Amino acid sequence: GNHFYNPFHFDDDHSIVSNTWIRDLKNVPRFFVDGKTSSSLPANQSYRPGLTTLNAIDYAIAAKDPLSIGPNILYPTEAGLKPFYFHLSIFTSYLFLAFLIFLLLKKIFEISFQHRWSRYFALFITAFYCFHTANAETINYIVARADSFSTLMILLSLVLYIYFPGKRKYLFYLLPYIAGFMVKEPAIMFAPILFFHILLFEKQADLSKIFSRETRQKMLASFKAVLIPLVIAVGLFILSNALRSKTFNAGIISRWDYLITQPFVIVKYFGTFLFPIDLSADTDWKALHTVADIRLFFGLLFIAGMVWLAFRVSRDKKYRPVSFGIFWFFLALLPTSSVIPLSEVLNDHRIFFPNIGMTLAFWTFPVYLIFIKNEKKFLFIPWVRVVCFVTIAGVLSVHAYGTRQRNKVWGSYESLWYDVTIKSPENGRGLMNYGLSQMRKGNYATAKTYFERALKYNPYYSLLHVNLAILYNSMKDVANSEKYFKSGVAIGTYQDICQYYYGDFL
């Protein structure tokens, strides 16, 4: 309720606010053949035509409403669109996602428990996921609709496959999956997730006996069932790489350093699932540089333990939702937590898709032990029923409260980046952006303090040099202003912005 008017932030700038391609729906066909249309920033021009199309549609709707025209949050001297219609579109798809999660979990529990309360178990776990505070990082961040909408398409394909077995031969269930990939690449994990669904719930495989002939046959049959989605995944991946802009640059972190950092990042993601108290729009986590780091050991130990648990509990039909949820969690993280280095080693909005699996795995144990296995023993005692109700209401209420607090943080440019300076004090970009919010308000001394702090952590960040130059110029210090303009241009990145503002200064 308190997020629909939250402004554009961060990557929303180059993908929506300053991206002229999305201002005319006639450009939509070009989105699918030219990766340059996805962003006004060359380094960020990836191939996500579905995402660009969604932004173009919402832009067209908003442009027809005169009340939607207002001050540009990122560029106060210019007019821009208010983001209400973008938020409305994203939230509507979020509600649809909730409905699909409910349908998926209901079917899983009907297969596993065959209990009259299966729909209520599915409803609670769906509610827990949708109220989860960490999801505020995705739903508030408009360009992160790539995560929420691609996840929606994966769920739609799964539900179509599961609920309409007689129609599988027509392959209609693959259409949402393909559309999801066009929004964001992690949608290719639909195929392996479907593989484990077939293996655990249709073939009823016991993975603790993975070397048995029966289990191997079930795995082969499951693999054959997902062969077409796997082939399509390979084709989509090749297409994405071919049509992505040549100027695209995911980051400067080495592939090896990124890989050895991810096991502990996954531990952090699990911690965020349990206690989402340190969410940050832009973290200050650094890549590891040696395998001797103890954090790598803890990460690998955690992954090994979770995978062992998934295999171990699959022997019991009642606990196979736990196995499926764990496999879902790791498979959904694979595109962002493996050998493909991204600009940041960790982002809280990346766990939106994986946390569906973790929510299922986490809550299956108490659901089974309390409401099914010991139903006759406990649930007929009045005070036990009261405790269960209060606990459920309490858990959902705590996350609802946390979500509303994160919505407030995302409510303005200043509040968001101030929160980043608190949660991620060594993030030069976060310090710079908060300093920028103060410079716009005329608080030059505060802005200078934060810019100089940022310079300690990001000495070669050209935008920081340019902002320092603009600050000094505003303070009538022409010598320092020109010095930082020249250093910003010399660094070599963001050349269009650096040269524009330097030219304006001259």
N, C-alpha and C positions, 0 to 999 in steps of 0.2 A: 503493500500500500504506500510506502514512503520512498519508492525508488523510480517512479515513472517519469520524473522530471530531472533525474540526475544527468549531468552534462556529458558530452563527449570527452574521452580521456585517451591519452597515450597514443597507441597505434590507430585510434579512431581518426586522428588528425590526417594522416597521409592516405588512409583507405576510404575515408568518407568526406571529411570536411574540405580537404584540398584536392580531392580526386574528381576532376571535372568529367571523367568518363561516366560516372553514375548519374549525372544530371539529365540524361536523355535516354529513355528506354529503347530508342532506336539503336543504341550501341550494344544492346544485349548479345546479339549474335557474335559480335567481335570478341566479347569476353571469353568465348570458348575456343578461340584460335590465337589469342594474343595475351600472354601473361602480363604485358606491360600495363594493361587496363586495370589491374587489381590495386594499384597504389601509385601515388605521385612521387614516391621515394624509390629510386632505382634499386637500392639494395633490398627492398622488401617486395619486389614484384614477382611473387610466386604464382603458380597456376591454381587459382581457386575461383573458377568462373561462377560456380553456384553461389558462393559468398558474395561476390560482386553483384550478381543478379538480385539477391535478397536486399542488398543495400540500395540498389537502384530502384526497386519497387517501393521500398519504404520512403525513399527520397521523393519519388513521384507523388505518393499519397500526401506526404507532409507539405510539399510545395503547393498543393491545391488548397490548403487551409491557411488563410491569411493570418490566423492567430498563431500559427506555427513559426512565423517569421519573427526573429528577435535578434538580440545581440549575439555575436559569435563569441562563445566562451573562450576559445583558444586565441582568437584575434579580436579584441574588444573594439577596434576601430572599424570593423567590417560587419555587415549583416550576415546572418546565417540561419540555419534551421534549428529549431528546438528539437530535442531528441525524443519527444513523447511517442511519436508513431513507431520509432524504432523499438523503444522499450515495450510498447503494446504488442507489436508483432512477436518479439522474442518471448514475452511472457505467455502469449497465447500458445505458442509452440511448446513452451514448458509445461503447460497444463495438458496438452496432447501427449507429451512424453510421459507424464505421470500416469495417464490412462493406459498407455502401452506397457509401462513397467508393471502396473497392476495385473494386466492380462497375462504377461509372461510369468510373473511369480505365482499367480493363481494356478496356472497350468502345471508349473513345476511342483507346487505343493500338493496338487491333486494326484500327481504321479507318485510323489515320494511318501506322502502321509495318508492319502485317501481318508481324510478327516472332514467332518461336516463344517469345521471352522476354517477351512483352507482359504476361503475368500477374505476372511477377517485377518488372517496372518499376512496375506498379500497386501491388504489395505494398510496395515500398520507399517510394514517395512517400506512400502511405497511412500507413505507419509513421512517416515523418518528420513528417507533419502531427500525428498523434496523440501523438507524444512531444514535440512542440514546447513549449518552456517557457512561452510566452505563454498557452497554453491552460489552464494552471493557474489563471489569473485568472478564468476562466469556470467551470471545473469545481469549484473550491473555494467559489465564491461562490454560495450556494444559489439565491437569487432570479435569478441569471444563467442558470438553467436555461431561462429564456425564450430566450436566445440559442442554447443547445445544442439544445433540443428543436425550436424552429422550424427550425433548420438541418437537423435530422434529417428533418423532414417535407418540406422542399424536396428533399432528396436522394432520399427515398422516391418522391416524385412524378416526379422525373427518371428514376429507375431503372425505374419502372413504364412510363413513356412510351417509353423507349428499348428495353427488353427485350420489350415486348409490343405491337408495332406493330399487330397485328390487332385489338387490343382498344381502340384509341384512340377509336374512334367512340362507345364507351359512356361515355367521360369519367371512368372510375373513377380515373384517375391524378390527377384534380383534388382528390379527397377529402383526401389528406394535406396538400396545399397549403393548403386552406381551414382545416384543423385547425391548421396551423402559424401562420397569420395570427391565429387566436384566442389563440395563445400569445404572439406578438410580431409587430408590424406589418411589419418588414422582410421577412417571408415573401412579400410582394407582388412582390418582385423575381424570383420564380420565372418569371414570364412573360417578361421580357426576357432572362433567362439561357437559358431554353428557346429563345427566338428565335435567339440566337447559336449555340446547339448545332445547331439545324436548319440554319442558314445555312452554318456552317463544315464540318459533318461529314455532313449528309444531302444538302445542295445543293452542297457542295464549292465554295463561292463564294471568289473571289479578291478580297478587299476593297481591294487596291492598285489595282484597276481599278473603283472604286466608281461611276464615271460611265459605265461601259460599259453597253450595253443588256442584255447577258446578266446582269451582276451586279444590275442594278436589278430584273430579272424574278425573280431568285432571292430578293432581299430582299422583294419583294412576296409571293411564295409563302410565305416563312417567316413574314411578318407575318400572313397569312391563317390559318396553322396555329396561331398563338397568340392569335387574336382573342378566343376565348371566355375563356381565362385572363385576358386584359387587361380584358375587361368585368367579370369577376368581381372583379378587383383594385380597380376603381373602386367597385364596389358595396360591397365589404368596407371600403374606406376611408371611404365615406360612413356606413356602419353604425357604424364605430368612433367617428367624430366625434359621431354622434347619441347614442350610449349612454354615452359617456364622462362622468364626473361634471362638473358645472358648476364645481366647486371645483378641478379639475385645473389645475396650473400647472407647465409644463415648466421655467421659469426666467425670469430677468429680462434675459438678454442680448438685445440688439436683433437682429432678423433679418439686417440688413446686416452688423453686426460679426461675427456668427456665420459668415455666408457667406464673408467675406473671410479668416477665420481658417482655414477648413477645408483649403485647398490645402496649407498648411504642415503641418497636422495629418496629412494623408495622407502627407506625406514622413516624418513621425515614425512613423506606422504601418508604413511600409516599412522604416524603420530598426529598428523593434522586431522585424519579421519576420527580418531578417538577424542582429541582435544583441539578444536580449531580456534585456539586463543592467540596465535601469533601470525595471523594472516597478513600478507603484505602484497600490495599491487606490484612491487618490484623488489625482489629479494637481493641481498648482498652476498649470497653464497658464491664461493670461489671453487674452481675446479681443482681436484687433487692432481699431484704431479708425480706421485710415487706409489707403488703397490705396497710399500712398507707402512703406509698410513693405517692406523688402527681402525679408522672409520670404514675403510674398505672391507676389513675383516668382519666387522659387525654387520655390515650390509649383506655380505655374502652368506653369513650365518643365518640372518633373518630370512633371506630368500630360500635357502636350503631347508630351513625349518618349516616354512609355509608350504613349500612344494611337497615335502615329506608328509605334512598333515593332509594335504589334498589327496595324495595317493592312499594314505592310511585309512581315512574315514570313508573312502569310496566303496569299501567292502560292505558297508551297511546302507541299504536303500534309503533309510531315513536321513542319513547325513550326506547324501550326494549333492544336495544344494550347497553344502559347505565347499565341497570339491569344485563344483562349477563356479561358485563365486570367487574362489581363490584363483582359478585359471583365468577367469574373466579379468580380474584385477591386474594380473601380470601381463596378459596379452594386450589389454587396452593401454598399458604403459609402454609397451615395446617400441612403438614408433617414436616416442619422445625420450625414452630412457634406455637407449642402447648405443649403437655405433654411429648414429646420424647426429653430429654435433649441432646444437642450436645456439642461439646467441646468449641465452641464459641456461645455466645447468638446472634450474628449478623454477617453476611457475605454478602458483596455487590453482590457476584455472585449468591446468592440465589434468587434474584428478577428477574432473566432472564425469567423464566417461568411465574411468576405472572404478569409481566409488559405488557404482551400481552393483558391481560384483562383490566388493568388500562389504557393502551393507547386507547383501544376501548371506554371505558367509558368516558374518558376525552375529546376526540375529537368529540364524537357524538353530543353533544350540539351545538358547533359552526358550525359544518357541517350542521345540520338541520336548525338552526336559520338563518344562513347567505346564504347558497346556495340553500335551498329548500323553507323554509317558506317565506323568503323575496326575493326570486329570481327575481321576476318581478319588485320589488320596488327598489332594489339596484344594481343588477349586470349589468343592462344596462347603468349605469353611468360609463363612462370611468375611472375616477379617482378611483372609488371603485374597479374596476377590477385590476388596477395597484397596489393598496394597498394590495389586497388579494394575488396577485402574489409575491410581495416583502416580505410580511409576511411569506408565505409558504417557499420561498427560504431562507429567513433569519433564520427561525426556524431550517431548515435542515442544513444550513451552520454552525450555532452555534454548533450544536451537532457533525457535522463532524469535526470541529476544536477541540472540546473537546475530541473526540475519538483519533485524531492524537496525542494530548498532552498526553493522558493516554498511548498510544502505546509507546511513548518515555520513560515514567516512567517505563514501563515493559521491556524496552530495555536492561537492565543489572541488575545483582544481586545488585550492589551498588546503582543504581538509585532507584530501587524499594524499598529497605529497608530504604534508606534515606527518601523517601516520607512517609513511614510508621512512622518514628520517628517524622516527622512534623505533620502528620494527627492524629497519635495515640501515643502521647508522653508518655503514661503510659503503653504501651505494652512492657513487658520485652522481649518477643521473638523478636519483631521488633528491639528493641535496640541492642539485642545480635547479630542478623543477620547483622545489619549494622556494628557493631563493628568487626564482623568476616570478612566482606569485607575489612575493614581497616587493620586488622591483616595480611591478605593475601598480602596486598600491602607493608607490613613492617611499617605501621604507628602505632607503638605499643602504643604510648601515647594516640592517639585518640581512639584506640580500647579499651584500659584500661578504659578510661572515660565512654564509652558507656556500657561496661560490668558491671561496678560498678553501673551505673544508672539502668541497667536492674535488678541487684541483689536486688535493693530496692523494686521492684514490683514483682519479681519472685524468692524469696529466696530459694525455694525448686525445682528449675529447674535444673535437673542433667546435661543436656547438657551445660548449662551456666557455671556450676562449672568446667566441663571438658575443655571448651574453655578458661576459666580463667587460668586453670592449664597449658594448652598448651602455652598461652600467656606468663605466668611467666617463663616457661621453655625456651621460645625463648629469654626472657630478662635475662637469666642466673640466675634467682632467683629460685634455686632448692627447697628451703624449702617451699615457698609459692606454688610452683607448686605441690609438693607432697601433701600438705594440701588440695588443691582443688580437686586433683584426688581422694583422699580418701573420701572426703565429697560427691563427685559425685557418687562414687560407693555405699556409705552408704545410699544415698537417695532412691535407689532401682529401679528407672525407667531407661529405655534405658541402661540396664545392658550390652548388647553386645558392644555398642559403648564405654561406660565408661571403661569397663575392657580391651577392645582392646587398647585404647589409654594409659591407665595406664600401661598395659603390655609393650607397646612400649617405654614408658618413662623409665620403670625399665630396 
